[in-house]
Amino acid sequence: MLSFIHGGDSRHTTQALPSRFHAQPPGSMTNTSHPNITVHVSSQCKSPEEREKLLANQRFGSVFSDHMVTIRWVDGAWQQGELSAYGPLTLSPATSTLHYGQAIFEGLKAYRHSDGKIVTFRPEMNARRFAASARRLAMPELPEERFIEAIDALVQQDRAWVPSAPGTSLYLRPLMFAAEASLGVKPANEYIMVLFASPVGAYFASGSAPVKLWVTDEHVRAAPHGTGAAKCAGNYAASLLAQAEAKEKGCDQVLYLDAIQRKYVEELGGMNFFAVLRAGQSARLVTPDLKSGTLLAGVTRDSILRLAKDLGYSVEERPISLDELRSAYADGSLQEAFACGTAAVITAIGSITGKFGAIKLNEKQSGPITDALYQELYGIQAGTKPDRYNWLRRIC
Ligand SMILES: Cc1ncc(COP(=O)(O)O)c(C=O)c1O
């Protein structure tokens, strides 16, 4: 059992309906470009002044836009979605996700270009990964077109929340959880997909300064045949203790090793890992391959692999041992390392520390290849470089 408390009573909205909306029951409407979502415009949208204040002054992920989308799965089918005021969900204490953690999520961004256009970046990849995560957790798959429709509808409705300053964007958070109120350990008979949005700037409090990594030998993130390749809530809950250990050691993030041999670097708690061996045009970019099924297949990782080749660097997807990184550091061939993901885009790694000792890279600033890749990728996202792979989806 689940009910929604909406931030405003949308049935009493007095807002004029744009012409693309069909009239429906009082206060609700559907839009020809997203027919599977009924829109209830909030009567409590922030004023432009309130919104500007919130956009100017916030920590990553702490401010939310006016609306959200919810789509229920009941009776074996996805129902008509609802776009309504952003607000709390009320859950029965027996809701199975609270006990057994059948919960998945995604993260992607909408960008405002200098000509006012608003775009998302490769949303179909997030849609497919959302479906793959659902499969792994025995949850129903939301069809790709319903995922994209929800994103389009929310971004269109809350377009005023897409910030325009360089490095800023509207972070979109789709999630799905088991909503059945039942203590049985089994797939639920009801699920809810929720999508909401948060205007964001830099992910790390340190802005673009290189991050310090801690290699944990106490904890592992994911084991073969486990859930490492799925973006499920439990993976992140299980990472928090190691993250606290990293902080204690004066580091920002954890770099995980493989669960079996504790020898190969895998990824960070929320980002993929790249090392740059050798400098200039003979540079090689190396990143762990995905064959073990223990890593999350990042959209940013995939994009960087493509762009690095275009910039003339060779790329290798293969196992990388910590020993290899240490000897490349010792002989000077390890030039740079960086982490990548939607939230932080590309972030230079300043140091890698663990019981083995420390690898110290550019501790103060990012290296030239990290920078070049950032400029290329962020340039496409922000509309200052040509979108040669058709990665951008125009929303409005
Ligand atoms: C564990 C993990 N690895 C890698 C990534 C990077 O993925 P993406 O580039 O799709 O954001 C993320 C973030 O989603 C993550 O949580």
The ligand as an ORCA input file, in Angstrom:
! r2SCAN-3c Opt
* xyz 0 1
  C      29.376      2.173     -9.102
  C      29.364      3.154    -10.220
  N      30.290      3.028    -11.176
  C      30.324      3.878    -12.227
  C      29.402      4.904    -12.356
  C      29.448      5.808    -13.544
  O      28.360      5.575    -14.393
  P      27.792      6.705    -15.346
  O      28.938      7.181    -16.161
  O      26.761      6.024    -16.162
  O      27.233      7.757    -14.481
  C      28.431      5.071    -11.364
  C      27.437      6.143    -11.464
  O      26.369      5.914    -11.963
  C      28.397      4.174    -10.279
  O      27.476      4.289     -9.319
*
